[in-house]
Amino acid sequence: MTTHRWGQRRGQSGLTIVELLVAISVGAIVLLPMFSLVTLIISRQEPTVKSADSSKQLRLFRSTMATDWAAAKVVKIGVIPANAGTVECNQGNMTSVPYAGNPVTGPLIAIQTSGASSKRIVYNSRPNTTLGGIDILRRECFHTPDLINGLDYWKNGTKVTDPGGSQVVIVQAVQSLNIPSTCNLQATFPKALPLPPYEMCDMNITLTGRDGQVSTLRLFQHAGRDS
């Protein structure tokens, strides 16, 4: 009877300290290599993920810019800040119109499209304060009024919040965007009547991604445009 009670108490007492230490040691021996393997896989995947994301952004920029260039009647770069208000679309927090505390630089590239309801497309940049580098911004709006007598005439654009307007971040945290200082010189800008249309604009644009990938886009303004 006494032996039976001792057996019940021994069975209910759980693991001894020695047994618990042995179990922990065995578990550590099994799990630590697994944790190391998982950490190694994650560390090797991170650059691959970043590279894939950078490649995706570069492809998006290339396709968007090529589409805009193909539709361009007029392309103008090298717009000085004093003329930004005449070239920019109105409103929105991505405008390059100078004001206190505005970090946006541009218009880096300004495009007028062809057609009765022609649009203007403006590319700007601003610092990415979270990831570093710069964001490339794209703004789109209509002319006010539309092009006069078919000439490439700039005046205030409509709001980016109006129907047909938009503003988006095309690429995030790239290292740099390199474009020529100019591609079609004019005596005055914005151009007033009766100056002749701007010359065609062909140039290279080089975008360096966050991971160092470099993408150079050769752009040709289509012949037959009335610019």
Secondary structure, DSSP 4 states (H G I P E B T S, - for coil): -HHHHHHHHHHHS---HHHHHHHHHHHHHHHHHHHHHHHHHHHHHHHHHHHHHHHHHHHHHHHHHHHHHHTEEEEEE---GGGHHHHSPBSSTT--S--TT---EEEEEEEEE-STT-EEEEEEEEE-TTTSSEEEEEEEEEBSSPPSTTS-----B-BTTSTT-EEEEEEEEESEEE--S-SS--SSSS--TTSPPPPP--EEEEEE-TTS-EEEEEE-PPTTS--
